[in-house]
Amino acid sequence: MQKEFHLSQADVKRLADGYGTPLLVMSVEQIKNNYRYLKEHMPRVNIHYAVKANPDERIIRTLKDLGSCFDVASDGEILQLQAMGIRGEQMVYANPIKPVHGIETARQAGILNYMVDSAPEIEKMARVAPGAGVMVRVRMQNPEALIDLNKKFGAEPSDVLSLLLKARDCGLRVAGLAFHVGSQATQAHAYLNALQVCRRLFDEAAAQGLNLQILDIGGGFPIRAPGSAKIDIQKMLTTIYQGLEQFFPQTEIWAEPGRFICGTAVKLITRVIGRQQRDNQDWYFLDEGIYGTFSGVIFDHWDFELLPFKEGPTVTATFAGPSCDSFDVIFREKETVRLDVDDLILVPNIGSYSSASATTFNGFAKARTVVWEEVREGCRLEAVG
């Protein structure tokens, strides 16, 4: 069973009093636990952390020390990792569509493998980075995923072999295949279906003299979500790994988890700064909003849990952010106990696709981050299921 770091009401008050709000509290021990959990249940998988999920330097350094590799999608991410002493061979340029300057930066950094999913991208790669290794990303349908990445990326399985042959004919090193079943995938069968498709494609490539060596199974591994059914993540990972052992016992396997690594490692402490009645409904205004850490509500379709440390009858309320913009509404029709100005709210599992997309719109600063292990009086890990 996975564990999550715990903040009590007393911890929340102490942190808010000492550091102000909004405040992000990050646990580097949770990052380590999540990484090790994946390695324990999928030991042969080479993890490439998806930097886009949360590029905080403390997360990157923690993973670097654990031996992780990294999934990068831009020259900015490449340069950030380079500045931290991470070598190009520890990165995969996983964006299937790349600007020329991004490819040039990656080549200079020593990145060996790049994702592609179209003939024009292969031609661009051959022109800008001749001899580079390429992995064709395969489109996999999975309507059950929270975010279906295959609407934007991936070549149809029927087109993959011709792309592999074109890459070879263009002088590129044909390294393997990749897929992504979508974000917050909660069932193993989507991965198993993808493994069977890729096994067939590997065999078709071998018949054409192509020796594919790497299979990248992407990310999408889920975390606990408010209101969702319980996920047996251990069983899910074990089932996926059994599929890998069955279909790809000799192949180098990569994965690109983002949310699973960082999602549960950060909590937000926010404060009620205003309340009013509008159209016969309670409105609560917080000091963090859609343009800040709650950007994940829009960009990640996530329904964050709000824990106010109060008891009593519940009401249906609207939660809004602090900016002078009517778009800055976090939740509508949200069940909550009645709140007062200056009440503190704890928001768990807010580490992925949140602070990474936060802005300083309207002059509001991004939420400060503190590391729990550096500020705690005593850390308690409690199991959650």
Protein Blocks (a to p, Z undefined) as FASTA:
>chain_A
ZZdddddfklmmmmmmmnopadddddfklmmmmmmmmmmmmmmbccdddfklomcfklmm
mmmmnopacddfbfklmmmmmmnopafklpccfbfbdcfklmmmmmmnopabdcdfbfkl
mmmmmmmmghiacddddddddfkbmbafklmgccdfklmmmmmmmmmmnopacfbdcdde
behiabfklmmmmmmmmmmmmmmmmmnopacfbdcebeoiacddehiacddfklmmmmmm
mmmmmmmmmbccddddfklmmmmmpccddddfbdcdeehiacdddfbdfklmmlmmmmno
pacdddehiacdddddddddfbdcfklcfbghiacddddehiacddehilgoklmmgcce
hhiacdddddfklmmmbdcddddZZ
